[in-house]
Amino acid sequence: MIPINTLLAAYRTGYFPMAVGGHVGWFSPDQRGILPLAGLHIPKRLRRICRQGRFDVTVNRAFGEAIAACAARPEDSGNWIDDEIIESYTALHVAGFAHSVEIWQNERLVGGLYGVSLNAAFFGESMFHRVTDASKVALCVLVDRLRERGYRLLDIQWLTPHLARFGAIKIPRRQYLELVTEAMQYERVFDGNSDKE
């Protein structure tokens, strides 16, 4: 297991772990993906879905299920979440630093995400969906929560075409580290222990 203090120190200095080839590696990309909290673009169709109440949303109710679902990827799609990562982030969750957003339909977990909250930064780790739009709704819930609580940074590690549609961008590592340093100056509280949204 990766010690909690090691993980937190890594995030503060721009690194995050991934399981690669049977061991944990540390990464700090030259071009870092972030989702500006003021710049989230929500397509009209998704706005309607969020308003329709098609899904139930909880926070930190099923962290273990959420991270396990994120880890359950097809073999050919690559997977950076192994047992050591799961154990390490579960410990971070118990310590109050790792959090999940869960999306439910008919009492079945159908989507969600997890990440790490440290001061005024949230470091998104992974998301999953079992039905269409479930992970997108989780992202909208996360951004709303971070905005309401005055967070300064939402890190997404790498920019993907999927997240670019929501307004995500990539920035140079130096600029990213400046944003992390700034976010560490503010105390914010993410937790919503098992609360229903």
SELUM-490102 format. One record per residue (C-alpha): residue in three letters; x negated, y negated, z. Coordinates in steps of 0.25 Angstrom, whole numbers, padded with zeros to 4 digits, always signed. Last residue first. Example, Ala and Ser with C-alpha at 12.3 -4.5 7.8 and 13.67 -1.06 7.14 Angstrom:
2
SER-0055+0004+0029ALA-0049+0018+0031
END
This chain:
197
GLU+0112-0060-0013LYS+0112-0049-0003ASP+0102-0049+0007SER+0093-0037+0011ASN+0083-0046+0017GLY+0083-0059+0010ASP+0068-0063+0010PHE+0062-0074+0001VAL+0057-0083+0011ARG+0048-0095+0007GLU+0036-0101+0013TYR+0028-0111+0004GLN+0013-0113+0001MET+0012-0099-0005ALA+0020-0104-0017GLU+0009-0114-0020THR-0002-0104-0020VAL+0007-0095-0029LEU+0009-0106-0039GLU-0005-0109-0040LEU-0008-0095-0042TYR+0001-0095-0054GLN-0006-0107-0060ARG-0019-0100-0059ARG-0013-0087-0065PRO-0008-0094-0077ILE+0007-0095-0079LYS+0018-0085-0085ILE+0032-0089-0086ALA+0046-0083-0081GLY+0058-0091-0086PHE+0068-0079-0086ARG+0065-0075-0100ALA+0051-0074-0096LEU+0054-0064-0086HIS+0058-0053-0097PRO+0047-0057-0106THR+0037-0054-0094LEU+0028-0064-0087TRP+0019-0057-0077GLN+0018-0058-0062ILE+0033-0063-0059ASP+0029-0073-0049LEU+0041-0082-0043LEU+0035-0094-0037ARG+0039-0106-0029TYR+0050-0100-0020GLY+0060-0110-0014ARG+0070-0100-0007GLU+0082-0103-0017ARG+0072-0102-0029LEU+0067-0089-0024ARG+0081-0083-0022ASP+0086-0088-0036VAL+0073-0082-0042LEU+0075-0069-0036VAL+0090-0068-0039CYS+0087-0071-0054LEU+0076-0060-0054ALA+0086-0050-0048VAL+0097-0054-0059LYS+0086-0051-0069SER+0083-0038-0063ALA+0097-0033-0064ASP+0100-0038-0078THR+0102-0025-0084VAL+0103-0013-0074ARG+0092-0005-0068HIS+0083-0017-0066PHE+0069-0020-0060MET+0060-0031-0055SER+0045-0032-0051GLU+0035-0040-0043GLY+0040-0054-0042PHE+0031-0063-0033PHE+0039-0073-0026ALA+0032-0085-0021ALA+0036-0095-0010ASN+0029-0088+0001LEU+0027-0074-0003SER+0039-0066-0009VAL+0035-0053-0016GLY+0043-0046-0027TYR+0055-0037-0030LEU+0065-0035-0041GLY+0079-0030-0043GLY+0088-0022-0051VAL+0099-0011-0051LEU+0100-0007-0037ARG+0114+0000-0036GLU+0125-0005-0026ASN+0134-0007-0038GLN+0124-0016-0045TRP+0112-0021-0036ILE+0100-0031-0039GLU+0089-0031-0029VAL+0079-0042-0026SER+0067-0038-0019HIS+0057-0044-0009ALA+0042-0042-0005PHE+0037-0051+0006GLY+0045-0047+0018ALA+0035-0037+0025VAL+0045-0026+0021HIS+0044-0031+0007LEU+0029-0031+0007ALA+0029-0017+0012THR+0038-0013+0001TYR+0029-0020-0008SER+0017-0012-0004GLU+0025+0001-0005ILE+0030-0001-0018ILE+0017-0006-0024GLU+0010+0007-0018ASP+0021+0016-0024ASP+0019+0010-0038ILE+0024-0003-0044TRP+0017-0007-0057ASN+0025+0001-0066GLY+0023+0002-0081SER+0035+0002-0091ASP+0031+0016-0097GLU+0034+0023-0084PRO+0048+0017-0082ARG+0049+0008-0070ALA+0053+0012-0056ALA+0044+0003-0049CYS+0054-0009-0049ALA+0065+0001-0044ALA+0056+0005-0032ILE+0054-0010-0029ALA+0069-0012-0029GLU+0072+0000-0021GLY+0062-0003-0010PHE+0067-0018-0010ALA+0081-0014-0008ARG+0088-0025+0000ASN+0077-0036-0002VAL+0087-0045-0009THR+0100-0041-0014VAL+0108-0044-0027ASP+0121-0038-0031PHE+0123-0037-0046ARG+0135-0041-0056GLY+0138-0053-0048GLN+0141-0061-0060ARG+0132-0073-0057CYS+0119-0065-0060ILE+0125-0059-0073ARG+0129-0073-0078ARG+0116-0079-0075LEU+0110-0067-0083ARG+0118-0070-0095LYS+0114-0085-0094PRO+0099-0081-0094ILE+0092-0085-0081HIS+0079-0094-0083LEU+0071-0095-0071GLY+0063-0108-0071ALA+0064-0114-0057LEU+0058-0101-0051PRO+0047-0101-0061LEU+0045-0086-0065ILE+0031-0082-0064GLY+0022-0074-0073ARG+0007-0075-0071GLN-0004-0076-0082ASP-0017-0072-0077PRO-0011-0061-0070SER-0014-0058-0055PHE-0014-0043-0054TRP-0018-0033-0043GLY-0018-0018-0046VAL-0012-0006-0037HIS-0016+0008-0041GLY-0010+0019-0049GLY-0013+0014-0063VAL-0007+0000-0060ALA+0002-0004-0048MET+0003-0019-0047PRO-0001-0029-0037PHE+0000-0044-0037TYR-0010-0055-0037GLY-0009-0070-0037THR-0016-0074-0024ARG-0004-0075-0015TYR+0002-0062-0021ALA-0011-0055-0018ALA-0012-0060-0004LEU+0003-0055-0002LEU-0001-0041-0007THR-0013-0039+0001ASN-0006-0044+0014ILE+0005-0033+0011PRO-0006-0022+0010ILE-0005-0014-0003MET+0000+0000+0000
END
